[in-house]
Amino acid sequence: MKKRIIHLFLLLFVAAMTLSACAMLRGDPRKNCNHPDHGEYMMQKRQKAFSKG
């Protein structure tokens, strides 16, 4: 019984990690604050907002 619970938990954990990785791949990866180009992305975003008025 305990082995079933452990296997189910591991399966759910792996599924959650996989689905969250897929969600991160949607859109611009520079949105992630750990991305090397995040600062440049934020500057471009602010410039766009400022130019719109």
PDBQT receptor file of N, H, CA, C and O in Angstrom, charges set to zero:
ATOM      1  N   MET A   1       0.827  -1.207   0.000  1.00  0.00    +0.000 N 
ATOM      2  CA  MET A   1       0.000   0.000   0.000  1.00  0.00    +0.000 C 
ATOM      3  C   MET A   1       0.862   1.258   0.000  1.00  0.00    +0.000 C 
ATOM      4  O   MET A   1       0.576   2.212  -0.723  1.00  0.00    +0.000 OA
ATOM      5  N   LYS A   2       1.924   1.257   0.816  1.00  0.00    +0.000 N 
ATOM      6  H   LYS A   2       2.156   0.481   1.404  1.00  0.00    +0.000 HD
ATOM      7  CA  LYS A   2       2.798   2.425   0.881  1.00  0.00    +0.000 C 
ATOM      8  C   LYS A   2       3.527   2.640  -0.439  1.00  0.00    +0.000 C 
ATOM      9  O   LYS A   2       3.756   3.775  -0.859  1.00  0.00    +0.000 OA
ATOM     10  N   LYS A   3       3.891   1.531  -1.090  1.00  0.00    +0.000 N 
ATOM     11  H   LYS A   3       3.706   0.609  -0.749  1.00  0.00    +0.000 HD
ATOM     12  CA  LYS A   3       4.585   1.664  -2.376  1.00  0.00    +0.000 C 
ATOM     13  C   LYS A   3       3.679   2.325  -3.410  1.00  0.00    +0.000 C 
ATOM     14  O   LYS A   3       4.140   3.127  -4.222  1.00  0.00    +0.000 OA
ATOM     15  N   ARG A   4       2.399   1.989  -3.381  1.00  0.00    +0.000 N 
ATOM     16  H   ARG A   4       2.024   1.337  -2.722  1.00  0.00    +0.000 HD
ATOM     17  CA  ARG A   4       1.446   2.600  -4.326  1.00  0.00    +0.000 C 
ATOM     18  C   ARG A   4       1.360   4.105  -4.100  1.00  0.00    +0.000 C 
ATOM     19  O   ARG A   4       1.361   4.879  -5.057  1.00  0.00    +0.000 OA
ATOM     20  N   ILE A   5       1.286   4.513  -2.857  1.00  0.00    +0.000 N 
ATOM     21  H   ILE A   5       1.286   3.883  -2.080  1.00  0.00    +0.000 HD
ATOM     22  CA  ILE A   5       1.192   5.938  -2.533  1.00  0.00    +0.000 C 
ATOM     23  C   ILE A   5       2.452   6.661  -2.976  1.00  0.00    +0.000 C 
ATOM     24  O   ILE A   5       2.384   7.755  -3.536  1.00  0.00    +0.000 OA
ATOM     25  N   ILE A   6       3.602   6.047  -2.723  1.00  0.00    +0.000 N 
ATOM     26  H   ILE A   6       3.657   5.159  -2.268  1.00  0.00    +0.000 HD
ATOM     27  CA  ILE A   6       4.873   6.668  -3.119  1.00  0.00    +0.000 C 
ATOM     28  C   ILE A   6       4.954   6.791  -4.637  1.00  0.00    +0.000 C 
ATOM     29  O   ILE A   6       5.356   7.831  -5.157  1.00  0.00    +0.000 OA
ATOM     30  N   HIS A   7       4.570   5.723  -5.352  1.00  0.00    +0.000 N 
ATOM     31  H   HIS A   7       4.243   4.877  -4.930  1.00  0.00    +0.000 HD
ATOM     32  CA  HIS A   7       4.604   5.770  -6.818  1.00  0.00    +0.000 C 
ATOM     33  C   HIS A   7       3.645   6.825  -7.361  1.00  0.00    +0.000 C 
ATOM     34  O   HIS A   7       3.977   7.545  -8.304  1.00  0.00    +0.000 OA
ATOM     35  N   LEU A   8       2.472   6.914  -6.773  1.00  0.00    +0.000 N 
ATOM     36  H   LEU A   8       2.202   6.329  -6.007  1.00  0.00    +0.000 HD
ATOM     37  CA  LEU A   8       1.501   7.913  -7.210  1.00  0.00    +0.000 C 
ATOM     38  C   LEU A   8       2.035   9.320  -6.967  1.00  0.00    +0.000 C 
ATOM     39  O   LEU A   8       1.906  10.193  -7.825  1.00  0.00    +0.000 OA
ATOM     40  N   PHE A   9       2.633   9.539  -5.802  1.00  0.00    +0.000 N 
ATOM     41  H   PHE A   9       2.739   8.829  -5.105  1.00  0.00    +0.000 HD
ATOM     42  CA  PHE A   9       3.207  10.847  -5.489  1.00  0.00    +0.000 C 
ATOM     43  C   PHE A   9       4.321  11.209  -6.470  1.00  0.00    +0.000 C 
ATOM     44  O   PHE A   9       4.383  12.337  -6.958  1.00  0.00    +0.000 OA
ATOM     45  N   LEU A  10       5.198  10.250  -6.754  1.00  0.00    +0.000 N 
ATOM     46  H   LEU A  10       5.148   9.333  -6.357  1.00  0.00    +0.000 HD
ATOM     47  CA  LEU A  10       6.290  10.514  -7.699  1.00  0.00    +0.000 C 
ATOM     48  C   LEU A  10       5.750  10.811  -9.096  1.00  0.00    +0.000 C 
ATOM     49  O   LEU A  10       6.260  11.692  -9.789  1.00  0.00    +0.000 OA
ATOM     50  N   LEU A  11       4.733  10.086  -9.502  1.00  0.00    +0.000 N 
ATOM     51  H   LEU A  11       4.318   9.371  -8.940  1.00  0.00    +0.000 HD
ATOM     52  CA  LEU A  11       4.131  10.333 -10.809  1.00  0.00    +0.000 C 
ATOM     53  C   LEU A  11       3.526  11.732 -10.879  1.00  0.00    +0.000 C 
ATOM     54  O   LEU A  11       3.712  12.440 -11.869  1.00  0.00    +0.000 OA
ATOM     55  N   LEU A  12       2.808  12.132  -9.839  1.00  0.00    +0.000 N 
ATOM     56  H   LEU A  12       2.657  11.557  -9.034  1.00  0.00    +0.000 HD
ATOM     57  CA  LEU A  12       2.227  13.469  -9.800  1.00  0.00    +0.000 C 
ATOM     58  C   LEU A  12       3.306  14.545  -9.776  1.00  0.00    +0.000 C 
ATOM     59  O   LEU A  12       3.163  15.589 -10.412  1.00  0.00    +0.000 OA
ATOM     60  N   PHE A  13       4.367  14.292  -9.052  1.00  0.00    +0.000 N 
ATOM     61  H   PHE A  13       4.483  13.444  -8.535  1.00  0.00    +0.000 HD
ATOM     62  CA  PHE A  13       5.473  15.252  -8.960  1.00  0.00    +0.000 C 
ATOM     63  C   PHE A  13       6.124  15.456 -10.332  1.00  0.00    +0.000 C 
ATOM     64  O   PHE A  13       6.355  16.589 -10.755  1.00  0.00    +0.000 OA
ATOM     65  N   VAL A  14       6.414  14.359 -11.016  1.00  0.00    +0.000 N 
ATOM     66  H   VAL A  14       6.227  13.438 -10.673  1.00  0.00    +0.000 HD
ATOM     67  CA  VAL A  14       7.033  14.450 -12.353  1.00  0.00    +0.000 C 
ATOM     68  C   VAL A  14       6.087  15.147 -13.329  1.00  0.00    +0.000 C 
ATOM     69  O   VAL A  14       6.523  15.964 -14.140  1.00  0.00    +0.000 OA
ATOM     70  N   ALA A  15       4.791  14.827 -13.254  1.00  0.00    +0.000 N 
ATOM     71  H   ALA A  15       4.437  14.164 -12.595  1.00  0.00    +0.000 HD
ATOM     72  CA  ALA A  15       3.818  15.468 -14.137  1.00  0.00    +0.000 C 
ATOM     73  C   ALA A  15       3.751  16.971 -13.866  1.00  0.00    +0.000 C 
ATOM     74  O   ALA A  15       3.677  17.766 -14.803  1.00  0.00    +0.000 OA
ATOM     75  N   ALA A  16       3.778  17.360 -12.607  1.00  0.00    +0.000 N 
ATOM     76  H   ALA A  16       3.838  16.714 -11.846  1.00  0.00    +0.000 HD
ATOM     77  CA  ALA A  16       3.723  18.782 -12.262  1.00  0.00    +0.000 C 
ATOM     78  C   ALA A  16       4.962  19.504 -12.771  1.00  0.00    +0.000 C 
ATOM     79  O   ALA A  16       4.853  20.616 -13.288  1.00  0.00    +0.000 OA
ATOM     80  N   MET A  17       6.122  18.904 -12.637  1.00  0.00    +0.000 N 
ATOM     81  H   MET A  17       6.210  18.000 -12.217  1.00  0.00    +0.000 HD
ATOM     82  CA  MET A  17       7.362  19.528 -13.121  1.00  0.00    +0.000 C 
ATOM     83  C   MET A  17       7.331  19.668 -14.635  1.00  0.00    +0.000 C 
ATOM     84  O   MET A  17       7.750  20.693 -15.172  1.00  0.00    +0.000 OA
ATOM     85  N   THR A  18       6.846  18.664 -15.318  1.00  0.00    +0.000 N 
ATOM     86  H   THR A  18       6.505  17.831 -14.882  1.00  0.00    +0.000 HD
ATOM     87  CA  THR A  18       6.787  18.700 -16.780  1.00  0.00    +0.000 C 
ATOM     88  C   THR A  18       5.816  19.773 -17.247  1.00  0.00    +0.000 C 
ATOM     89  O   THR A  18       6.129  20.542 -18.155  1.00  0.00    +0.000 OA
ATOM     90  N   LEU A  19       4.647  19.830 -16.634  1.00  0.00    +0.000 N 
ATOM     91  H   LEU A  19       4.393  19.205 -15.896  1.00  0.00    +0.000 HD
ATOM     92  CA  LEU A  19       3.649  20.813 -17.054  1.00  0.00    +0.000 C 
ATOM     93  C   LEU A  19       4.105  22.233 -16.747  1.00  0.00    +0.000 C 
ATOM     94  O   LEU A  19       3.839  23.143 -17.532  1.00  0.00    +0.000 OA
ATOM     95  N   SER A  20       4.786  22.443 -15.624  1.00  0.00    +0.000 N 
ATOM     96  H   SER A  20       5.003  21.704 -14.987  1.00  0.00    +0.000 HD
ATOM     97  CA  SER A  20       5.260  23.786 -15.311  1.00  0.00    +0.000 C 
ATOM     98  C   SER A  20       6.350  24.201 -16.293  1.00  0.00    +0.000 C 
ATOM     99  O   SER A  20       6.440  25.375 -16.653  1.00  0.00    +0.000 OA
ATOM    100  N   ALA A  21       7.177  23.258 -16.728  1.00  0.00    +0.000 N 
ATOM    101  H   ALA A  21       7.104  22.305 -16.435  1.00  0.00    +0.000 HD
ATOM    102  CA  ALA A  21       8.214  23.575 -17.712  1.00  0.00    +0.000 C 
ATOM    103  C   ALA A  21       7.568  23.972 -19.034  1.00  0.00    +0.000 C 
ATOM    104  O   ALA A  21       8.042  24.894 -19.699  1.00  0.00    +0.000 OA
ATOM    105  N   CYS A  22       6.505  23.299 -19.420  1.00  0.00    +0.000 N 
ATOM    106  H   CYS A  22       6.120  22.551 -18.880  1.00  0.00    +0.000 HD
ATOM    107  CA  CYS A  22       5.813  23.644 -20.666  1.00  0.00    +0.000 C 
ATOM    108  C   CYS A  22       5.201  25.040 -20.555  1.00  0.00    +0.000 C 
ATOM    109  O   CYS A  22       5.214  25.801 -21.522  1.00  0.00    +0.000 OA
ATOM    110  N   ALA A  23       4.675  25.371 -19.406  1.00  0.00    +0.000 N 
ATOM    111  H   ALA A  23       4.664  24.753 -18.621  1.00  0.00    +0.000 HD
ATOM    112  CA  ALA A  23       4.076  26.692 -19.218  1.00  0.00    +0.000 C 
ATOM    113  C   ALA A  23       5.143  27.772 -19.309  1.00  0.00    +0.000 C 
ATOM    114  O   ALA A  23       4.873  28.870 -19.795  1.00  0.00    +0.000 OA
ATOM    115  N   MET A  24       6.346  27.474 -18.849  1.00  0.00    +0.000 N 
ATOM    116  H   MET A  24       6.566  26.581 -18.454  1.00  0.00    +0.000 HD
ATOM    117  CA  MET A  24       7.418  28.464 -18.904  1.00  0.00    +0.000 C 
ATOM    118  C   MET A  24       7.864  28.700 -20.343  1.00  0.00    +0.000 C 
ATOM    119  O   MET A  24       8.324  29.791 -20.679  1.00  0.00    +0.000 OA
ATOM    120  N   LEU A  25       7.731  27.687 -21.189  1.00  0.00    +0.000 N 
ATOM    121  H   LEU A  25       7.358  26.801 -20.916  1.00  0.00    +0.000 HD
ATOM    122  CA  LEU A  25       8.190  27.833 -22.571  1.00  0.00    +0.000 C 
ATOM    123  C   LEU A  25       7.239  28.683 -23.401  1.00  0.00    +0.000 C 
ATOM    124  O   LEU A  25       7.623  29.186 -24.457  1.00  0.00    +0.000 OA
ATOM    125  N   ARG A  26       6.007  28.849 -22.939  1.00  0.00    +0.000 N 
ATOM    126  H   ARG A  26       5.696  28.441 -22.082  1.00  0.00    +0.000 HD
ATOM    127  CA  ARG A  26       5.068  29.707 -23.662  1.00  0.00    +0.000 C 
ATOM    128  C   ARG A  26       5.445  31.161 -23.429  1.00  0.00    +0.000 C 
ATOM    129  O   ARG A  26       5.819  31.537 -22.319  1.00  0.00    +0.000 OA
ATOM    130  N   GLY A  27       5.350  31.966 -24.454  1.00  0.00    +0.000 N 
ATOM    131  H   GLY A  27       5.045  31.661 -25.356  1.00  0.00    +0.000 HD
ATOM    132  CA  GLY A  27       5.657  33.385 -24.301  1.00  0.00    +0.000 C 
ATOM    133  C   GLY A  27       7.158  33.647 -24.352  1.00  0.00    +0.000 C 
ATOM    134  O   GLY A  27       7.934  32.810 -24.811  1.00  0.00    +0.000 OA
ATOM    135  N   ASP A  28       7.546  34.811 -23.878  1.00  0.00    +0.000 N 
ATOM    136  H   ASP A  28       6.915  35.492 -23.506  1.00  0.00    +0.000 HD
ATOM    137  CA  ASP A  28       8.938  35.243 -23.933  1.00  0.00    +0.000 C 
ATOM    138  C   ASP A  28       9.707  34.683 -22.740  1.00  0.00    +0.000 C 
ATOM    139  O   ASP A  28       9.337  34.945 -21.596  1.00  0.00    +0.000 OA
ATOM    140  N   PRO A  29      10.769  33.917 -22.987  1.00  0.00    +0.000 N 
ATOM    141  CA  PRO A  29      11.523  33.352 -21.863  1.00  0.00    +0.000 C 
ATOM    142  C   PRO A  29      12.245  34.417 -21.038  1.00  0.00    +0.000 C 
ATOM    143  O   PRO A  29      12.655  34.154 -19.907  1.00  0.00    +0.000 OA
ATOM    144  N   ARG A  30      12.402  35.630 -21.605  1.00  0.00    +0.000 N 
ATOM    145  H   ARG A  30      12.069  35.843 -22.524  1.00  0.00    +0.000 HD
ATOM    146  CA  ARG A  30      13.096  36.697 -20.873  1.00  0.00    +0.000 C 
ATOM    147  C   ARG A  30      12.253  37.237 -19.718  1.00  0.00    +0.000 C 
ATOM    148  O   ARG A  30      12.758  38.002 -18.896  1.00  0.00    +0.000 OA
ATOM    149  N   LYS A  31      10.975  36.850 -19.642  1.00  0.00    +0.000 N 
ATOM    150  H   LYS A  31      10.565  36.229 -20.309  1.00  0.00    +0.000 HD
ATOM    151  CA  LYS A  31      10.131  37.263 -18.525  1.00  0.00    +0.000 C 
ATOM    152  C   LYS A  31      10.652  36.697 -17.210  1.00  0.00    +0.000 C 
ATOM    153  O   LYS A  31      10.448  37.283 -16.146  1.00  0.00    +0.000 OA
ATOM    154  N   ASN A  32      11.320  35.561 -17.292  1.00  0.00    +0.000 N 
ATOM    155  H   ASN A  32      11.485  35.085 -18.156  1.00  0.00    +0.000 HD
ATOM    156  CA  ASN A  32      11.882  34.924 -16.105  1.00  0.00    +0.000 C 
ATOM    157  C   ASN A  32      12.988  35.809 -15.549  1.00  0.00    +0.000 C 
ATOM    158  O   ASN A  32      13.908  36.175 -16.281  1.00  0.00    +0.000 OA
ATOM    159  N   CYS A  33      12.916  36.158 -14.268  1.00  0.00    +0.000 N 
ATOM    160  H   CYS A  33      12.169  35.860 -13.674  1.00  0.00    +0.000 HD
ATOM    161  CA  CYS A  33      13.889  37.084 -13.691  1.00  0.00    +0.000 C 
ATOM    162  C   CYS A  33      15.290  36.493 -13.623  1.00  0.00    +0.000 C 
ATOM    163  O   CYS A  33      16.248  37.233 -13.401  1.00  0.00    +0.000 OA
ATOM    164  N   ASN A  34      15.440  35.187 -13.806  1.00  0.00    +0.000 N 
ATOM    165  H   ASN A  34      14.661  34.586 -13.986  1.00  0.00    +0.000 HD
ATOM    166  CA  ASN A  34      16.767  34.569 -13.797  1.00  0.00    +0.000 C 
ATOM    167  C   ASN A  34      17.388  34.509 -15.190  1.00  0.00    +0.000 C 
ATOM    168  O   ASN A  34      18.525  34.061 -15.341  1.00  0.00    +0.000 OA
ATOM    169  N   HIS A  35      16.659  34.951 -16.201  1.00  0.00    +0.000 N 
ATOM    170  H   HIS A  35      15.736  35.315 -16.079  1.00  0.00    +0.000 HD
ATOM    171  CA  HIS A  35      17.173  34.928 -17.570  1.00  0.00    +0.000 C 
ATOM    172  C   HIS A  35      18.243  35.999 -17.717  1.00  0.00    +0.000 C 
ATOM    173  O   HIS A  35      18.092  37.095 -17.177  1.00  0.00    +0.000 OA
ATOM    174  N   PRO A  36      19.334  35.700 -18.446  1.00  0.00    +0.000 N 
ATOM    175  CA  PRO A  36      20.424  36.700 -18.597  1.00  0.00    +0.000 C 
ATOM    176  C   PRO A  36      19.983  38.009 -19.242  1.00  0.00    +0.000 C 
ATOM    177  O   PRO A  36      20.557  39.057 -18.947  1.00  0.00    +0.000 OA
ATOM    178  N   ASP A  37      18.980  37.976 -20.112  1.00  0.00    +0.000 N 
ATOM    179  H   ASP A  37      18.513  37.124 -20.352  1.00  0.00    +0.000 HD
ATOM    180  CA  ASP A  37      18.537  39.182 -20.814  1.00  0.00    +0.000 C 
ATOM    181  C   ASP A  37      17.295  39.809 -20.174  1.00  0.00    +0.000 C 
ATOM    182  O   ASP A  37      16.608  40.603 -20.816  1.00  0.00    +0.000 OA
ATOM    183  N   HIS A  38      17.003  39.463 -18.929  1.00  0.00    +0.000 N 
ATOM    184  H   HIS A  38      17.561  38.817 -18.408  1.00  0.00    +0.000 HD
ATOM    185  CA  HIS A  38      15.786  39.966 -18.278  1.00  0.00    +0.000 C 
ATOM    186  C   HIS A  38      15.803  41.491 -18.151  1.00  0.00    +0.000 C 
ATOM    187  O   HIS A  38      14.781  42.140 -18.372  1.00  0.00    +0.000 OA
ATOM    188  N   GLY A  39      16.943  42.059 -17.799  1.00  0.00    +0.000 N 
ATOM    189  H   GLY A  39      17.773  41.531 -17.620  1.00  0.00    +0.000 HD
ATOM    190  CA  GLY A  39      17.045  43.515 -17.647  1.00  0.00    +0.000 C 
ATOM    191  C   GLY A  39      16.758  44.241 -18.953  1.00  0.00    +0.000 C 
ATOM    192  O   GLY A  39      16.052  45.249 -18.974  1.00  0.00    +0.000 OA
ATOM    193  N   GLU A  40      17.306  43.723 -20.031  1.00  0.00    +0.000 N 
ATOM    194  H   GLU A  40      17.880  42.904 -20.015  1.00  0.00    +0.000 HD
ATOM    195  CA  GLU A  40      17.070  44.322 -21.357  1.00  0.00    +0.000 C 
ATOM    196  C   GLU A  40      15.593  44.219 -21.726  1.00  0.00    +0.000 C 
ATOM    197  O   GLU A  40      15.016  45.157 -22.275  1.00  0.00    +0.000 OA
ATOM    198  N   TYR A  41      14.989  43.075 -21.422  1.00  0.00    +0.000 N 
ATOM    199  H   TYR A  41      15.459  42.313 -20.977  1.00  0.00    +0.000 HD
ATOM    200  CA  TYR A  41      13.566  42.873 -21.706  1.00  0.00    +0.000 C 
ATOM    201  C   TYR A  41      12.714  43.888 -20.944  1.00  0.00    +0.000 C 
ATOM    202  O   TYR A  41      11.789  44.472 -21.509  1.00  0.00    +0.000 OA
ATOM    203  N   MET A  42      13.024  44.098 -19.660  1.00  0.00    +0.000 N 
ATOM    204  H   MET A  42      13.775  43.624 -19.201  1.00  0.00    +0.000 HD
ATOM    205  CA  MET A  42      12.252  45.046 -18.859  1.00  0.00    +0.000 C 
ATOM    206  C   MET A  42      12.422  46.477 -19.377  1.00  0.00    +0.000 C 
ATOM    207  O   MET A  42      11.464  47.250 -19.388  1.00  0.00    +0.000 OA
ATOM    208  N   MET A  43      13.638  46.833 -19.806  1.00  0.00    +0.000 N 
ATOM    209  H   MET A  43      14.417  46.206 -19.797  1.00  0.00    +0.000 HD
ATOM    210  CA  MET A  43      13.856  48.175 -20.357  1.00  0.00    +0.000 C 
ATOM    211  C   MET A  43      13.025  48.368 -21.621  1.00  0.00    +0.000 C 
ATOM    212  O   MET A  43      12.417  49.422 -21.806  1.00  0.00    +0.000 OA
ATOM    213  N   GLN A  44      12.994  47.363 -22.490  1.00  0.00    +0.000 N 
ATOM    214  H   GLN A  44      13.489  46.507 -22.339  1.00  0.00    +0.000 HD
ATOM    215  CA  GLN A  44      12.199  47.458 -23.713  1.00  0.00    +0.000 C 
ATOM    216  C   GLN A  44      10.716  47.584 -23.373  1.00  0.00    +0.000 C 
ATOM    217  O   GLN A  44       9.989  48.348 -24.008  1.00  0.00    +0.000 OA
ATOM    218  N   LYS A  45      10.280  46.842 -22.383  1.00  0.00    +0.000 N 
ATOM    219  H   LYS A  45      10.870  46.221 -21.867  1.00  0.00    +0.000 HD
ATOM    220  CA  LYS A  45       8.873  46.894 -21.981  1.00  0.00    +0.000 C 
ATOM    221  C   LYS A  45       8.507  48.283 -21.442  1.00  0.00    +0.000 C 
ATOM    222  O   LYS A  45       7.439  48.809 -21.758  1.00  0.00    +0.000 OA
ATOM    223  N   ARG A  46       9.395  48.878 -20.627  1.00  0.00    +0.000 N 
ATOM    224  H   ARG A  46      10.262  48.451 -20.371  1.00  0.00    +0.000 HD
ATOM    225  CA  ARG A  46       9.152  50.214 -20.089  1.00  0.00    +0.000 C 
ATOM    226  C   ARG A  46       9.150  51.268 -21.188  1.00  0.00    +0.000 C 
ATOM    227  O   ARG A  46       8.337  52.192 -21.168  1.00  0.00    +0.000 OA
ATOM    228  N   GLN A  47      10.070  51.126 -22.155  1.00  0.00    +0.000 N 
ATOM    229  H   GLN A  47      10.730  50.375 -22.171  1.00  0.00    +0.000 HD
ATOM    230  CA  GLN A  47      10.130  52.074 -23.271  1.00  0.00    +0.000 C 
ATOM    231  C   GLN A  47       8.846  52.030 -24.083  1.00  0.00    +0.000 C 
ATOM    232  O   GLN A  47       8.337  53.073 -24.495  1.00  0.00    +0.000 OA
ATOM    233  N   LYS A  48       8.316  50.831 -24.318  1.00  0.00    +0.000 N 
ATOM    234  H   LYS A  48       8.730  49.985 -23.983  1.00  0.00    +0.000 HD
ATOM    235  CA  LYS A  48       7.067  50.696 -25.063  1.00  0.00    +0.000 C 
ATOM    236  C   LYS A  48       5.931  51.369 -24.307  1.00  0.00    +0.000 C 
ATOM    237  O   LYS A  48       5.125  52.085 -24.902  1.00  0.00    +0.000 OA
ATOM    238  N   ALA A  49       5.862  51.143 -23.005  1.00  0.00    +0.000 N 
ATOM    239  H   ALA A  49       6.516  50.561 -22.521  1.00  0.00    +0.000 HD
ATOM    240  CA  ALA A  49       4.802  51.737 -22.193  1.00  0.00    +0.000 C 
ATOM    241  C   ALA A  49       4.926  53.248 -22.147  1.00  0.00    +0.000 C 
ATOM    242  O   ALA A  49       3.922  53.959 -22.182  1.00  0.00    +0.000 OA
ATOM    243  N   PHE A  50       6.166  53.748 -22.068  1.00  0.00    +0.000 N 
ATOM    244  H   PHE A  50       6.982  53.171 -22.040  1.00  0.00    +0.000 HD
ATOM    245  CA  PHE A  50       6.393  55.189 -22.022  1.00  0.00    +0.000 C 
ATOM    246  C   PHE A  50       6.035  55.852 -23.348  1.00  0.00    +0.000 C 
ATOM    247  O   PHE A  50       5.462  56.941 -23.365  1.00  0.00    +0.000 OA
ATOM    248  N   SER A  51       6.375  55.187 -24.473  1.00  0.00    +0.000 N 
ATOM    249  H   SER A  51       6.840  54.302 -24.459  1.00  0.00    +0.000 HD
ATOM    250  CA  SER A  51       6.098  55.785 -25.789  1.00  0.00    +0.000 C 
ATOM    251  C   SER A  51       4.594  55.798 -26.091  1.00  0.00    +0.000 C 
ATOM    252  O   SER A  51       4.124  56.658 -26.837  1.00  0.00    +0.000 OA
ATOM    253  N   LYS A  52       3.842  54.859 -25.523  1.00  0.00    +0.000 N 
ATOM    254  H   LYS A  52       4.224  54.161 -24.918  1.00  0.00    +0.000 HD
ATOM    255  CA  LYS A  52       2.405  54.828 -25.750  1.00  0.00    +0.000 C 
ATOM    256  C   LYS A  52       1.720  55.986 -25.018  1.00  0.00    +0.000 C 
ATOM    257  O   LYS A  52       0.655  56.454 -25.419  1.00  0.00    +0.000 OA
ATOM    258  N   GLY A  53       2.351  56.426 -23.949  1.00  0.00    +0.000 N 
ATOM    259  H   GLY A  53       3.216  56.045 -23.623  1.00  0.00    +0.000 HD
ATOM    260  CA  GLY A  53       1.845  57.630 -23.328  1.00  0.00    +0.000 C 
ATOM    261  C   GLY A  53       1.146  57.489 -22.069  1.00  0.00    +0.000 C 
ATOM    262  O   GLY A  53       0.696  58.482 -21.498  1.00  0.00    +0.000 OA
TER     263      GLY A  53
